[in-house]
């Protein structure tokens, strides 16, 4: 499915007119994807740290953005490149403060979920997990990043089209969700700092500290406000392509759709781990929705 969607998108973009400059951008995107994916695979196999794509997740859309703007310096592409850069800097800072980056580039904290995946019966063993690393961690995730960044290409193709109300709405919503994701990540970071006694308990996460998992702040309304915001950011970004192309449904829709599917799977794994560790987590799941907050909260609350 991923191969089909990616091939269809590339063929479609390459078929736009005889603009050799645009064809060169698309080819360069694919070349960058291949180099980064192969590098992530090689480094992670050598170091056994499988968070190499995680280190680059927040950087690649900005790279694609400024590559595109260098050849097609339109107002829409500039706005999009700035937005993905702001998003990337904030996400990179959050990854850094959690220990994800190191002076030695291939080191840093590994996402705990990769160890869980390594212990899965179907993936146990260097060869089997190596294949999983090659096709899913290194290539699939980089393909998804390229696809949810692809509205930049539609903006480049249609650079002569002026900004519309859809562009302005996409900008406002993307900024809003970057802010809510930042707030959610900061609350989670401070909770873990207080839980580990690295930071003094200020009474902000009393219930969460008692239970062992985050359920205060934005987590009172949805179980994963940071994940929900991340998906909403790229759904908002998709609408720049809608404004540029004039089509509500266009080929760049594959990006946000595959991102949502990726988060559904990631969230299921995260919640299985939480349910196995914390006795109250199943009750929390019943009381609080996963991504979309309820318009009316039940009286019992949580």
N, C-alpha and C positions, 0 to 999 in steps of 0.2 A: 504493500500500500504506500509506504513512504517513498520507495523508488519510483512508483508510478506518479505520485503527486509531484515529486521533485522534477522528474523528467518532463512531465506535462508543462510545468511552470517554466522551465528553462526553454523548452521548444517554443512555447507561446511567446516568451519575451524575445527570443532570438528572431522570431518571425515579424517583428515590428519594423516594417519599412526596410530601407537600405542604409540606415544610420550606423556606420561602422564604429563610431564613437560609443554609441549605446551598446552595441554588440560586445565591444571591448570591456565595458563596465561589467556586463553580465558574466563574461568569461573570467574576469578578474575576481569577481565574487566567488565563483565556483573554485577557482584556483586557491584563493585564500581559505575557503572552507576545507578543501582537501589537505592543504599543508597543515592547518591547525588541527584537524582531526587526526591525521597521522602522527603529528608531534605529540598530541595528548595521549594517544594510544601507546606510543613508544616510551614516553616518560613514565606513564602510570605503570606499565608492565615492568620497567626497570626498578622503579622506586617502591612499588606496591602501594602507592598513594593514589587512589582512584578519584580524587577531587580535582584533577587537572582541568577538566571542562568547567567545573564550578568556578575556578579562578578566572576564567575567560568569559563566562556567561554575561557579565555586566559590561564587558569591553567590546565584544564583537559588533553589536548593533551600531555603536558610535563609529567604529572603523568603517562599516558599510556606509553609514550616513555621510561621513566626510569624504570617502572615496567618491560617492555619488555627487556630492555638492561641488567637488573639484572640477567635474566635467559639466555639470548642469546647475549653475549657481542661481537657481530661482528662489523666490521668497518662500514657497512652500517647502522645498527641500531644505532650505536653511532652518526654518522653524522646526522641521522634523529632526534634523541633525542635532540642533541645540537640545531639543527635548530628550532624545535618547542619550545624549551626553550627560545631562542633568540626572536622568534616571540611573545611568551607569555609575556616575561618581558617588551617588548616594548608596547604591547597592554595594559598590566596591568598598566603601567606608564601613558598611555594616559587616561585610565579610572579613575585612581587616581586623576590626575590633573583636571579632570572635576567634581570631587566631588563624584565619584561613590563608593569609599571606605570610611569607617569610622572606628574609633577605636572600636566602637560597631559594630561587623561584619554584623548584619542584617540591619543596617541603611545605609545612603548614598543616593545620588541623584537617583531617579527613572527615567528611560527612559520615556520621555514625551509621547511617543507613546502608552504606556500601559494605560494611562489615557484616551486617545482617544478611545482605544479599549473598555475600561470599559463603555464609554458613547454610544457605538454602540447599536442600538435597539435590535439586536439579542443576545447581550451579557450582557445586563443590568440585574442587580440583582446578589446578592451574590452567589446563587446556580449556575446560568448559567455561570458566569465568573469563578467560582470555578472549574467547569468542563473544561472550556477552559484552565485554569491555570494548571490543572492536566495533561491533555492529550497533549496540545500544548506547553505551556511555559516550564513546568517542564520535561515532558518525551520526547516529540518530539525533542526539541532542544538538550537534552543530547544524544539522539539516533543519531542525525546528527553529533554531535561532535565525538562520538565513531566511526561512519562509516567513516568520513573523516580522522580519525587517523589510520584506519585499515591497510593501507599499511605497517605499522610497523609489523603487524602480518605476512604479506607475506615475509617481510625481515627476520623475525625470522625463518619461515619455510624453507627458502632458504638461510640460513646463510653461507653455504659453497660456494655460488656463488660469484666470485670476483666482485669488482666494475667495472662498464662499462662506456662508454661515455654517456649513458643515465643518469646514476647517477650524473655525473659531470654537465651535462646540467640542470638537475633538481635542483641541488645545486645552480648553478649560477642564474637561473631564480627565485628561491625562495628567495635568498638574494636580488636580484634586486627588487622584488615586496614588500619585507619587507621594503626596503628603500623608495620606492615610496609611500607606505601606511603611513610610518612614516612622510614623507614630507607633504602629503596631510592632515593628522591629525593635524600636527603642524600649517599649514596654517589656517585650520578651527578653531583651538583653538585660535590663535592670532586674527583672524577676530572677533570671538565672544567676546574676551577680549576688543578689541577696540570698538566694537559695544556697549558694556555695560559700556564703559568709564573706565574700570578697567585698561586699558593700553592706552598709548598715541598713537594717530593716526600718523603712520609713512609714510603715503602716499602709502603703499603697497596695500591697499584694498579700494582705493578711490571709484571705481565704485560699489563695493559690498556694502560699507557702505551707498551709495546713494540709492541703490535699497532695501537694507534690507536683502539680502541673498547673499551667497557666489557665486561669478562668476569670481573671479580673480585667479591668480596662476594656478594650475593644473585644476581648475574648468573652465578655458577658453577652455579646450580641451574635457573634459567629465563632465557630471553633478555630477558624484559620483566617483571620482578617488580613494577614500579610499575603497569604496565597491568593485570597479573593482579589485583593488589590492588584497583585501582579498580573493576574488574568485580565482584569478590567483595564489595566494600562494598555495592554496590547490589543484588546478589542477596540479601545478608543483610537489607538494608532492606526488600525485598519481603516478607519473612516477618513483618514487623509487620502487613502487610495480611492475611496468612494467619491470624495470631492474631486479628485484629479481626473478620474475616469468617467464620472457621471453614472456609474453603475453600482447599485446597491450590493449586488452579488458579482464578485469578480474573482480572478484566479488567486489573488493573495489571501482569500478567505482560508485557505489551507493552513496558513500560519497560526492564527489564533485558535482554530479548531484543534490542531494537533497539540498546541500548548495546553489547552483545556484538558485534553485526554491525558497528557503527561502529568498534569497536576492531580487529576482524579486518581491515577495509579500511585503517585507519590504520596498522596494524602491517605490512601487506604493502607499503605505500608506504615506510615507514621502513626496512624491510629491503632493499628494492630500492636505496635510496639508499646504505645501508651497504655492500651487496655491491659497488656500483660504485666505492666509495671505498677499501675495505680488502680486500686480497687474501686474508686469512685468515678473512673473515667467513663464507664458505660452509662451511668446515670447522667453524667454531663452530656454525653452524646444524645441522649433522649431528650434533654431539656433545651439544648442549644443547636441551631441549624449549622450546617457545615460551612457554606459560603455566603448565602443570601440571608440577611437578617429578617426576622418576622416584623410585619408592620405593627402587630400588637403582641406584646410579651405576655405569656401566661402569668397569672397572679402568683403562682408558687415560685416563679423565677428560678434562679440558681445562685 
